């Protein structure tokens, strides 16, 4: 059946509904919500049939016969329009429409996902359905929902550079130039001595596997109209993976998981060297400085900002947990003005000393020798590497009456530029 746009469908439905409207039946064919249009037409169909039966009662057989033929035709057309509209709504939910940017194979993949989740059967064919390691790969439409939720909830993923590798990739490797090329001033006829070879640092980010296993009942999956299985699955997996990733990107030790920003060797910023993270101190053994006429707890934050080279500060931001932010928000400058400024625009972060503030509860609390605040150009400092696709294995055997979706994802992370991040240590 040829698909039509919602606007075209609404116009067509309005025309088909004209006989019903003439009999006093209300149909909001100009409604923008497809489900409302569908519901109105279903109510109209039932009401229309009742009115036909009432109006035909007691009329001559010949008149009854003619009206029945005409009205049955209108009802059939209405039912056909209802079916077509229902298909259009379902297609839009699956991302199954010509303007979605998907290939035919990817569109077939998306259409096959819901039946697979409900029944375990793949009802369509396509080269992208199966992962070489086994399982059903989530289609792009579902994978993008998961990625979007992860980006919204995991601060490090939102701030850092994120790249995606194709299937079969296990490690991402890049070289970082540390400078070191010789240079100098020369006259027109002076000799040019050979320059030094640039120093390079090799950055390797292995991809480790994380998993989530949302569970639901087979009965709920069988009741197709009660739950959108794609949205339910995307939300459940995203929440679980967000918790895992959020912790790993901050404090992960790099063993079977990404290496977090706090896991590298830390040195006083005056002794900073590549491969280690520089820090400045708060000035107090277990907290920030106590305010006085000569010092302010905000002094340490000013030191932290200026420990980062100016080339990195333009796009830098603070990262801390909510408890730390609660303490920092009370800091004032020498004029008694708060150094924290709330955002006046939706979607724009609040600022601290003029720089954006992001919160992540995986950052440690303020305590002796802790590193509760990071200041960095995170897009240059930290790299997150995803492997395309999330693999799903459907298990309806382990727990009778329930269905588990064992979902695995490959992801890695690590610092790629040690000069772009600095930490605040609670210490004297």
C-alpha positions as CSV (number, residue, x, y, z in Angstrom):
1,X,0.0,0.0,0.0
2,X,1.4,3.4,-1.0
3,X,2.4,5.5,2.1
4,X,1.2,9.1,2.4
5,X,2.4,12.0,4.5
6,X,0.4,12.9,7.7
7,X,-0.9,16.0,6.0
8,X,-2.0,14.1,2.9
9,X,-3.5,11.4,5.1
10,X,-5.5,14.0,7.1
11,X,-6.9,15.5,4.0
12,X,-7.9,12.1,2.6
13,X,-9.5,11.1,5.8
14,X,-11.5,14.3,6.0
15,X,-12.9,13.6,2.5
16,X,-13.8,10.0,3.4
17,X,-15.4,11.2,6.6
18,X,-17.7,13.7,4.9
19,X,-20.8,11.4,4.9
20,X,-20.3,10.8,8.7
21,X,-19.9,14.5,9.3
22,X,-23.1,15.2,7.5
23,X,-24.9,13.0,10.0
24,X,-23.6,14.9,13.0
25,X,-20.5,12.8,13.8
26,X,-17.4,14.8,14.9
27,X,-14.1,13.8,13.3
28,X,-11.0,16.0,14.0
29,X,-9.3,15.2,10.7
30,X,-7.1,18.3,11.0
31,X,-5.5,17.1,14.2
32,X,-1.7,17.0,14.2
33,X,-1.3,13.9,16.5
34,X,-1.7,10.7,14.4
35,X,-3.0,8.7,17.3
36,X,-5.8,11.3,17.9
37,X,-6.8,11.1,14.2
38,X,-6.9,7.3,14.4
39,X,-8.9,7.3,17.6
40,X,-11.4,9.8,16.2
41,X,-11.9,7.7,13.1
42,X,-12.4,4.5,15.1
43,X,-15.1,6.3,17.3
44,X,-16.7,7.7,14.1
45,X,-16.8,4.2,12.5
46,X,-18.7,2.8,15.5
47,X,-21.0,5.8,15.8
48,X,-21.6,5.9,12.1
49,X,-22.7,2.2,12.1
50,X,-25.1,2.8,15.0
51,X,-26.7,5.8,13.3
52,X,-27.1,3.9,10.0
53,X,-29.0,1.1,11.8
54,X,-31.2,3.6,13.6
55,X,-32.0,5.7,10.4
56,X,-32.7,2.6,8.2
57,X,-35.2,1.2,10.7
58,X,-38.8,1.2,9.2
59,X,-37.8,2.3,5.7
60,X,-38.9,0.6,2.5
61,X,-36.8,-2.4,1.4
62,X,-35.6,-0.8,-1.8
63,X,-34.5,2.4,0.0
64,X,-32.8,0.3,2.7
65,X,-31.0,-1.8,0.1
66,X,-29.6,1.3,-1.7
67,X,-28.5,3.0,1.5
68,X,-26.9,-0.1,2.8
69,X,-24.8,-0.4,-0.4
70,X,-23.7,3.2,-0.3
71,X,-23.0,3.2,3.4
72,X,-21.1,-0.1,3.4
73,X,-18.8,1.4,0.7
74,X,-18.1,4.5,2.9
75,X,-17.4,2.3,5.9
76,X,-15.1,0.1,3.8
77,X,-13.2,3.2,2.6
78,X,-13.0,4.5,6.2
79,X,-11.6,1.2,7.4
80,X,-9.1,1.2,4.6
81,X,-8.0,4.6,5.5
82,X,-7.7,3.6,9.2
83,X,-5.5,0.6,8.3
84,X,-3.2,2.8,6.1
85,X,-2.9,5.4,8.7
86,X,-2.1,2.8,11.4
87,X,0.7,1.5,9.2
88,X,2.0,5.0,8.7
89,X,2.1,5.7,12.4
90,X,3.9,2.3,13.0
91,X,6.4,3.1,10.3
92,X,7.2,6.5,11.8
93,X,7.8,5.0,15.2
94,X,10.3,2.6,13.6
95,X,12.1,5.3,11.6
96,X,10.8,3.4,8.6
97,X,10.1,6.3,6.2
98,X,11.9,7.5,3.1
99,X,13.3,10.7,4.7
100,X,15.0,8.9,7.6
101,X,18.4,8.7,5.9
102,X,18.6,4.9,6.2
103,X,19.4,2.4,3.5
104,X,16.9,-0.2,2.5
105,X,18.9,-2.8,4.4
106,X,19.0,-0.6,7.5
107,X,15.3,0.1,7.2
108,X,14.6,-3.7,7.0
109,X,16.9,-4.2,10.0
110,X,14.8,-1.6,12.0
111,X,11.6,-3.3,11.0
112,X,12.9,-6.7,12.1
113,X,14.0,-5.6,15.5
114,X,10.7,-5.4,17.3
115,X,9.5,-8.9,16.1
116,X,12.9,-10.3,17.2
117,X,12.6,-8.8,20.7
118,X,9.0,-10.1,21.1
119,X,9.3,-13.5,19.6
120,X,13.0,-14.3,19.0
121,X,12.4,-14.7,15.3
122,X,14.1,-12.6,12.6
123,X,11.3,-12.1,10.1
124,X,13.4,-10.2,7.5
125,X,16.8,-10.6,5.8
126,X,19.7,-8.2,5.8
127,X,23.5,-8.1,6.1
128,X,23.5,-5.9,9.2
129,X,21.3,-8.0,11.4
130,X,23.9,-10.4,13.0
131,X,27.2,-9.7,14.7
132,X,30.0,-12.1,13.8
133,X,30.3,-12.9,17.5
134,X,26.6,-13.9,17.7
135,X,23.4,-12.1,18.6
136,X,21.3,-9.5,16.9
137,X,22.9,-6.0,16.4
138,X,20.6,-3.1,17.4
139,X,19.5,-1.1,14.4
140,X,20.7,2.5,13.9
141,X,17.4,3.9,15.1
142,X,17.6,2.1,18.5
143,X,21.4,2.5,18.8
144,X,21.1,6.3,18.3
145,X,18.4,6.4,21.1
146,X,20.9,4.7,23.5
147,X,23.8,6.9,22.4
148,X,21.7,10.1,22.9
149,X,20.6,9.1,26.4
150,X,24.2,8.2,27.3
151,X,25.4,11.5,26.1
152,X,22.7,13.3,28.1
153,X,23.4,11.5,31.4
154,X,27.2,10.8,31.3
155,X,29.1,14.1,31.7
156,X,32.4,12.7,30.5
157,X,30.8,11.4,27.3
158,X,29.1,14.7,26.7
159,X,32.4,16.7,27.3
160,X,35.0,14.4,25.7
161,X,35.9,13.6,22.1
162,X,33.9,10.5,21.0
163,X,34.7,8.4,17.9
164,X,33.1,5.2,16.6
165,X,35.0,2.3,15.0
166,X,33.6,-0.3,12.7
167,X,32.9,-3.9,13.5
168,X,36.0,-6.0,14.1
169,X,38.1,-3.2,15.6
170,X,39.6,-3.9,19.1
171,X,42.0,-1.0,19.6
172,X,42.3,2.6,18.5
173,X,45.8,3.9,18.0
174,X,47.0,7.4,17.3
175,X,50.3,9.3,17.6
176,X,50.5,12.6,19.6
177,X,53.2,15.1,18.7
178,X,55.1,16.4,21.7
179,X,57.1,18.9,19.7
180,X,60.9,18.8,19.9
181,X,61.6,19.8,16.3
182,X,64.8,22.0,16.1
183,X,64.5,25.6,14.9
184,X,66.4,28.8,15.0
185,X,67.2,32.2,13.3
186,X,69.6,32.3,10.3
187,X,70.9,34.8,7.8
188,X,70.4,34.6,4.1
189,X,73.6,32.7,3.4
190,X,74.0,30.8,6.7
191,X,74.0,27.1,6.8
192,X,70.9,25.3,8.1
193,X,71.9,22.6,10.6
194,X,69.8,19.4,10.6
195,X,66.9,19.7,13.0
196,X,65.9,17.3,15.7
197,X,63.4,14.6,15.1
198,X,59.9,15.5,16.5
199,X,59.0,13.5,19.7
200,X,55.8,11.4,19.3
201,X,53.7,9.7,22.0
202,X,51.7,6.7,21.0
203,X,48.1,6.7,22.4
204,X,46.4,3.3,22.5
205,X,42.8,2.9,23.6
206,X,41.7,-0.7,23.8
207,X,38.0,-1.5,23.5
208,X,36.6,-3.4,26.5
209,X,33.3,-5.1,26.8
210,X,30.5,-4.0,29.1
211,X,27.1,-5.6,29.4
212,X,23.5,-4.9,30.6
213,X,20.7,-7.5,30.9
214,X,17.2,-5.9,31.1
215,X,14.4,-8.3,31.8
216,X,10.7,-8.3,31.2
217,X,7.9,-10.8,31.0
218,X,6.9,-12.6,27.9
219,X,3.3,-11.7,28.5
220,X,4.1,-8.0,28.3
221,X,6.0,-8.5,25.0
222,X,3.0,-10.4,23.6
223,X,0.7,-7.5,24.4
224,X,2.2,-5.5,21.5
225,X,0.0,-2.4,22.0
226,X,0.9,-1.9,25.6
227,X,4.7,-1.2,25.3
228,X,7.0,0.2,22.6
229,X,9.7,-2.5,22.9
230,X,12.3,-0.4,21.2
231,X,12.0,2.5,23.5
232,X,11.7,0.3,26.6
233,X,14.9,-1.6,25.6
234,X,16.9,1.6,24.7
235,X,16.0,3.3,28.0
236,X,16.8,0.2,30.2
237,X,20.2,-0.4,28.5
238,X,21.1,3.2,28.5
239,X,20.5,3.6,32.2
240,X,22.7,0.6,33.1
241,X,25.5,1.4,30.7
242,X,25.5,5.0,31.8
243,X,26.3,4.0,35.4
244,X,29.1,1.7,34.3
245,X,30.6,4.2,31.8
246,X,30.3,7.2,34.1
247,X,32.4,5.4,36.8
248,X,35.0,4.1,34.4
249,X,35.6,7.4,32.6
250,X,36.4,9.1,35.9
251,X,38.1,6.4,38.1
252,X,38.5,3.2,35.9
253,X,41.9,1.5,36.3
254,X,42.1,0.4,32.7
255,X,41.8,-3.3,33.6
256,X,38.9,-4.8,31.5
257,X,37.5,-1.3,31.5
258,X,38.3,2.3,30.2
259,X,41.0,4.2,32.1
260,X,39.6,7.2,34.0
261,X,41.0,10.7,34.3
262,X,41.9,10.1,38.0
263,X,43.8,6.8,37.4
264,X,47.0,8.3,36.0
265,X,50.1,9.3,38.1
266,X,49.6,12.7,39.5
267,X,52.4,15.3,40.2
268,X,52.5,18.9,41.4
269,X,52.0,21.0,38.4
270,X,55.5,22.6,38.8
271,X,56.9,19.1,38.1
272,X,54.4,18.2,35.4
273,X,55.6,15.8,32.7
274,X,53.9,14.0,29.8
275,X,52.1,10.9,30.9
276,X,51.2,12.3,34.3
277,X,48.5,14.7,35.4
278,X,49.4,18.0,37.1
279,X,47.6,19.3,40.2
280,X,47.5,22.3,42.4
281,X,46.5,22.2,46.1
282,X,43.6,23.6,48.0
283,X,45.8,25.1,50.8
284,X,44.1,23.2,53.6
285,X,44.7,19.6,54.8
286,X,41.1,18.4,54.6
287,X,39.1,21.1,52.9
288,X,39.5,24.6,51.4
289,X,41.1,27.6,53.0
290,X,39.1,29.4,55.7
291,X,38.1,32.9,54.5
292,X,40.0,35.8,56.1
293,X,41.0,39.3,55.2
294,X,44.0,38.0,53.3
295,X,42.9,34.7,51.8
296,X,39.8,33.1,50.2
297,X,38.9,29.5,49.4
298,X,38.5,30.6,45.8
299,X,42.2,31.3,45.6
300,X,42.8,27.6,44.9
301,X,40.3,27.6,42.0
302,X,42.1,30.6,40.5
303,X,45.4,28.7,40.7
304,X,43.7,25.7,39.1
305,X,42.5,27.8,36.2
306,X,45.9,29.3,35.5
307,X,47.7,26.0,35.8
308,X,46.2,25.2,32.4
309,X,47.9,26.8,29.4
310,X,45.9,29.6,27.8
311,X,45.5,27.6,24.6
312,X,43.4,25.0,26.5
313,X,41.4,27.5,28.7
314,X,39.2,28.8,25.9
315,X,37.1,25.7,25.8
316,X,37.8,24.5,29.4
317,X,35.2,23.6,32.1
318,X,35.1,22.5,35.7
319,X,34.0,19.0,36.7
320,X,33.0,18.1,40.2
321,X,30.2,16.3,42.1
322,X,27.1,18.0,43.5
323,X,28.3,18.1,47.1
324,X,31.5,19.9,46.0
325,X,29.6,22.3,43.9
326,X,27.4,23.1,46.9
327,X,30.5,24.2,48.8
328,X,32.1,26.1,45.9
329,X,28.9,28.0,45.2
330,X,29.4,29.8,48.6
331,X,32.8,31.1,47.7
332,X,33.1,34.9,47.3
333,X,35.7,37.2,45.9
334,X,37.4,40.1,47.7
335,X,34.4,42.3,47.0
336,X,32.0,39.9,48.6
337,X,30.6,38.7,45.2
338,X,29.8,35.1,44.6
339,X,32.3,33.6,42.1
340,X,29.6,31.1,40.9
341,X,27.1,32.6,38.4
342,X,23.8,30.8,37.6
343,X,22.8,30.3,34.0
344,X,20.0,32.6,32.7
345,X,19.4,30.5,29.6
346,X,18.0,27.0,29.3
347,X,20.6,24.5,28.2
348,X,23.5,26.8,29.0
349,X,25.7,25.7,32.0
350,X,26.3,27.9,35.0
351,X,29.8,29.4,35.3
352,X,32.5,29.5,37.9
353,X,35.2,32.2,37.4
354,X,33.7,32.6,33.9
355,X,34.0,28.9,32.9
356,X,31.3,26.3,32.6
357,X,30.6,23.9,35.5
358,X,29.6,20.3,34.9
359,X,28.6,17.9,37.6
360,X,29.4,14.2,37.8
361,X,28.7,12.2,41.0
362,X,31.5,9.9,40.1
363,X,34.0,12.6,41.1
364,X,35.1,12.2,44.8
365,X,34.0,14.3,47.7
366,X,36.2,16.9,49.4
367,X,38.5,15.0,51.8
368,X,42.2,14.9,52.7
369,X,44.4,14.0,49.7
370,X,41.3,13.6,47.4
371,X,41.1,15.1,43.9
372,X,37.5,16.4,43.8
373,X,37.8,19.0,41.0
374,X,39.1,18.7,37.4
375,X,39.6,21.7,35.1
376,X,40.2,20.7,31.5
377,X,39.5,21.1,27.8
378,X,37.9,17.7,27.9
379,X,37.4,17.4,24.2
380,X,41.2,17.5,23.8
381,X,42.1,15.8,27.0
382,X,40.0,12.6,27.0
383,X,39.1,10.2,24.2
384,X,36.1,7.8,24.2
385,X,36.1,5.1,21.5
386,X,32.9,3.1,20.8
387,X,32.6,0.1,18.5
388,X,29.6,0.4,16.3
389,X,26.5,-1.5,17.4
390,X,25.2,-3.2,20.6
391,X,24.8,-6.9,20.4
392,X,21.6,-8.5,21.9
393,X,21.1,-12.1,22.8
394,X,17.5,-13.0,23.7
395,X,17.1,-15.5,26.5
396,X,13.7,-16.9,27.4
397,X,15.0,-20.1,28.9
398,X,16.9,-19.1,32.1
399,X,14.0,-17.5,33.8
400,X,10.7,-19.2,32.9
401,X,8.0,-16.7,31.8
402,X,10.5,-13.9,31.6
403,X,12.8,-12.8,28.8
404,X,16.3,-11.5,29.4
405,X,18.1,-9.4,26.8
406,X,21.8,-9.9,27.3
407,X,23.3,-6.8,25.7
408,X,27.0,-6.2,25.2
409,X,28.9,-3.1,24.0
410,X,32.6,-2.5,23.3
411,X,34.0,0.8,24.5
412,X,37.3,2.3,25.6
413,X,38.6,5.5,27.0
414,X,41.8,7.3,28.1
415,X,43.6,10.6,28.4
416,X,45.0,11.6,25.0
417,X,46.5,15.0,25.9
418,X,47.9,15.3,29.4
419,X,48.5,19.0,29.0
420,X,44.8,19.7,28.6
421,X,43.7,18.6,32.1
422,X,44.6,19.7,35.6
423,X,43.3,18.6,39.0
424,X,42.7,20.2,42.4
425,X,44.1,18.2,45.4
426,X,42.9,18.7,48.9
427,X,46.2,19.3,50.6
428,X,48.5,22.0,52.0
